[in-house]
């Protein structure tokens, strides 16, 4: 009986030892698992921080690049655009003299561009090239020259508007545009010009009313209304 009891105790002790060993191994496994999970969490957190740092650096780099681009653009915008300076043409002695003659003529009387060129060639004996150079290299407003010529004509004899325009184009060498500008920018009463023209005709020859009226419209280019006014004023 005593041996049986002893044997039972031995068996129970062995079972307790086995249970303790199993518990120890189970606890060790849980610790290893916990440590593994903790290590994994730490590694994941580290990778996340590295990723955020990298993104932050890239974002900062992009902002710096944008800032540099804006600064470059502002610097480029602030730089003034330098326009190339026009160089004055180099003149030969003949060209220089032609320019001087052209300026002298313009200072004393009115000329069209073509009229001045003809003056330099025909009366001053400059070459065509020198005269062309001169009229292209003097400071002159050709429209204003046309106005001066128109005023000069009107001060000496009677003209209709169209007659004066024709005179400026055909005999003075002004362009149609310049002549049109001139006749529209002088102070003149065209009806009074028709009266002066009618009186001039009657001083040299005899006319009937309709004959004088026809002369004024067909040969002097006055309008019907202006011619009618003129013959009334001269008593026909």
WONOR-V721159 format. One record per pair of residues at least 12 apart in sequence whose ideal C-beta (glycine too) atoms are under 10 Angstrom apart, sorted by sequence separation. I is the first residue (numbers start at 1). J is the second residue. If there is no record, write none. Layout:
i,j
I,J
I,J
This chain:
i,j
119,131
120,132
167,179
168,180
215,227
216,228
117,130
118,131
120,133
165,178
166,179
168,181
213,226
214,227
216,229
217,230
102,116
105,119
117,131
120,134
150,164
153,167
165,179
168,182
198,212
201,215
213,227
216,230
101,116
102,117
105,120
116,131
117,132
120,135
149,164
150,165
153,168
164,179
165,180
168,183
197,212
198,213
201,216
212,227
213,228
216,231
117,133
119,135
167,183
215,231
102,119
117,134
118,135
150,167
165,182
166,183
198,215
213,230
101,119
102,120
105,123
116,134
117,135
149,167
150,168
153,171
164,182
165,183
197,215
198,216
201,219
212,230
213,231
98,117
101,120
105,124
113,132
116,135
117,136
146,165
149,168
153,172
161,180
164,183
165,184
194,213
197,216
201,220
209,228
212,231
213,232
104,124
115,135
152,172
163,183
200,220
211,231
99,120
114,135
147,168
162,183
195,216
210,231
98,120
101,123
102,124
113,135
116,138
146,168
149,171
150,172
161,183
164,186
194,216
197,219
198,220
209,231
212,234
97,120
98,121
101,124
112,135
113,136
146,169
149,172
160,183
161,184
194,217
197,220
208,231
209,232
213,236
102,126
111,135
116,140
149,173
150,174
159,183
164,188
198,222
207,231
212,236
101,126
113,138
149,174
161,186
197,222
209,234
211,236
98,124
116,142
146,172
164,190
194,220
209,235
210,236
97,124
113,140
115,142
145,172
161,188
163,190
193,220
195,222
207,234
209,236
98,126
102,130
114,142
146,174
150,178
162,190
194,222
198,226
208,236
97,126
98,127
101,130
102,131
105,134
106,135
111,140
113,142
116,145
145,174
146,175
149,178
150,179
153,182
154,183
159,188
161,190
164,193
193,222
194,223
197,226
198,227
201,230
202,231
207,236
101,131
110,140
112,142
115,145
149,179
160,190
163,193
197,227
95,126
98,129
99,130
102,133
103,134
111,142
143,174
146,177
147,178
150,181
151,182
159,190
191,222
194,225
195,226
198,229
199,230
94,126
95,127
98,130
102,134
106,138
110,142
113,145
142,174
143,175
146,178
150,182
154,186
158,190
161,193
190,222
191,223
194,226
198,230
202,234
94,127
97,130
98,131
101,134
102,135
105,138
106,139
112,145
142,175
145,178
146,179
149,182
150,183
153,186
154,187
160,193
190,223
193,226
194,227
197,230
198,231
201,234
202,235
95,129
96,130
98,132
99,133
100,134
102,136
103,137
106,140
110,144
111,145
112,146
115,149
143,177
144,178
146,180
147,181
148,182
150,184
151,185
154,188
158,192
159,193
160,194
163,197
191,225
192,226
194,228
195,229
196,230
198,232
199,233
202,236
94,129
95,130
98,133
99,134
102,137
103,138
110,145
111,146
142,177
143,178
146,181
147,182
150,185
151,186
158,193
159,194
190,225
191,226
194,229
195,230
198,233
199,234
94,130
95,131
98,134
99,135
102,138
103,139
109,145
110,146
142,178
143,179
146,182
147,183
150,186
151,187
157,193
158,194
190,226
191,227
194,230
195,231
198,234
92,129
95,132
96,133
97,134
98,135
99,136
103,140
110,147
111,148
112,149
141,178
143,180
144,181
145,182
146,183
147,184
149,186
151,188
158,195
159,196
160,197
189,226
191,228
192,229
193,230
194,231
195,232
196,233
92,130
95,133
96,134
99,137
100,138
102,140
110,148
111,149
143,181
144,182
147,185
148,186
150,188
158,196
159,197
191,229
192,230
195,233
198,236
91,130
94,133
95,134
98,137
99,138
106,145
109,148
110,149
142,181
143,182
146,185
147,186
154,193
157,196
158,197
190,229
191,230
194,233
195,234
94,134
98,138
109,149
110,150
146,186
157,197
158,198
194,234
92,133
96,137
110,151
144,185
158,199
192,233
91,133
95,137
106,148
110,152
143,185
154,196
158,200
191,233
91,134
109,152
110,153
157,200
158,201
89,133
91,137
89,136
89,137
88,137
115,168
163,216
119,173
118,173
166,221
112,168
115,171
117,173
160,216
163,219
165,221
112,169
115,172
116,173
160,217
163,220
164,221
114,172
115,173
158,216
162,220
163,221
112,171
114,173
115,174
160,219
162,221
163,222
112,172
113,173
114,174
160,220
161,221
162,222
111,172
112,173
113,174
114,175
159,220
160,221
161,222
162,223
110,172
111,173
112,174
113,175
158,220
159,221
160,222
161,223
111,174
112,175
159,222
160,223
110,174
158,222
113,178
161,226
112,178
160,226
112,179
160,227
110,182
158,230
